Amino acid sequence: MKTKFDIENIAINALKLEAEAITDLTKKINDEFINAVFAILDIKGRVIITGIGKSAIIAQKIVATMNSTGTPAIFMHAADAIHGDLGMIQKDDIVIAISKSGNTPEIKVLVPLLKNSGAKIIAMVGNTKSYLAEHADFILDTTVSREACPLNLAPTTSTTAQLAMGDALAICLLECRSFTDNDFAKYHPGGALGKRLYLKVEDLASQNQKPQVSPDSSIKEVLIEITKNRLGAVAVVNNGNIAGVITDGDIRRMLESYQNIDHLTAADIMGKTPKLIHHSELAVHALNMMRNNNITQLLVIREGAYFGIIHLHDLLKEGII
C-alpha cells in the first residue's frame, strides 16, 4: 500500500512531467505555427477542429476557447466525420486535426476525404513522421517524451501539451484580431466574467433604496433611515448635493463618545469626505475602490448629484468578487 509520502511524490512527479512538456513546446513555436495562425486569420470559411478519443475532448475545449475569444470554431468528431458529418466541411474551411500518433485508422480514412474537399489541414500531432503530419498543410508539433502515466499509456502529458498548444493558438489569434475586453463581454454576458466587463454601478445602485437625510436631521431620523434601508449607510444631502455620509461605524463611534445624543444632528457625526463613484463606472471598479479603502459601500453620483448607494453585498450577489 502506498504511503502518504509515496502519494505526494507521485503527484509532484506527474505535475513536473506535464510542466516540462509545456515548457518544451516553446521550442516548437516555429514558422509552421506562425503560418498556421496567418492561415486562420485569412480564411473565408470556418475553423473545424477534430480528433478521436481523448484528443476529441481536447478539441472540444479548444473550440470553446476559440469561440469565446473571437475565432468562430466548430467541433467535429473524427469517427462521426466518416459517417456523415464530413458534409459540414467546405473548401474554404481549415480543419485542425488533433492526434498523438497521427496514425489512427479514423485519421487515415479522414485525411484523404479532407484533402478532396479542398479544406486546408493543420495537424496538431505528437509524431511529425506520421500519416497525418505528412499530409497536413501545417504542423503544430506536440510531441512529448513520455506520458505522466507510469505505464506510459494513458494520455496525460500528451493531452496537456495539446491543450496548451491550443491555448497558444487561440491567444495569438485573439491578439492579432485586437480582441478587447468589450468583445469578451459580448461572448460572456451571463457569467461572472462578463458581468465584470459590462455591469455598471447604476445597474446595481438603482435596485437599492436611496437613503438620505439632511444635515440638520436628528440622530433618531438618521437611525431610522439607516435601519429602514439596510445598506449600512445614509447619505447626508443638502440641496441635492452630497454633504457627507453616516455609516454604521459612525453610529457606534458616536455612542462611545457621547453620553447625551439628543442635541446632535447628522452634520455633527457625518464623514465629510465620503468615497464617491460615478454611476457610469463598471461595478468591478466599485469593488476595487471598496477593497482599497476597506469599506463596504460607496455613494453614487450622477452629474454631480446624489444617485444612490452601492453595497459590497450587491457585488457578491452578482458574483463580481
PyMOL commands that set and color helices and strands:
alter all, ss='L'
color gray80, all
select helices_A, chain A and resi 4-28+31-42+54-68+78-81+85-88+105-117+131-135+157-176+181-187+192-198+201-205+219-229+248-257+266-269+283-293+312-318
alter helices_A, ss='H'
color red, helices_A
select strands_A, chain A and resi 47-51+73-77+94-99+120-125+138-141+212-213+233-238+241-247+276-278+297-302+305-311
alter strands_A, ss='S'
color yellow, strands_A
deselect
rebuild
show_as cartoon
